[in-house]
Amino acid sequence: MVTKQNRILCPICKKTKNKPKDMYCNKHSLAQKSLKKGYEDWLKAYGIMSWDEYIKNILDFGDLLGILVREVVEYELYFKLN
């Protein structure tokens, strides 16, 4: 059940979002922006790769991947595939 409280909390860390319409809290939003920037740079350098392929492959970077970016990727993969 979606409640008013759920709409203002980040689904990953349960911290308050800056704006209820935002998907994530400030830190996870910045991580998502970084992830999207990396995807745009990848497309410019190497060509075609779907967003889904990109976020699946990015997990292979292991410890080179920041914790917040990893959390966003794992969240998006889980809810995209289920």
NORQUI-V947109 format. One record per run of one state. SS is the DSSP state (hx for helix, st for strand, lp for the rest). FROM is the first residue (numbers start at 1). LEN is the number of residues. If there is no record, write none. Layout:
BEGIN
ss:SS from:FROM len:LEN
ss:SS from:FROM len:LEN
END
This chain:
BEGIN
ss:lp from:1 len:3
ss:hx from:4 len:4
ss:lp from:8 len:1
ss:st from:9 len:1
ss:lp from:10 len:6
ss:st from:16 len:1
ss:lp from:17 len:9
ss:hx from:26 len:21
ss:lp from:47 len:4
ss:hx from:51 len:14
ss:lp from:65 len:2
ss:hx from:67 len:15
ss:lp from:82 len:1
END
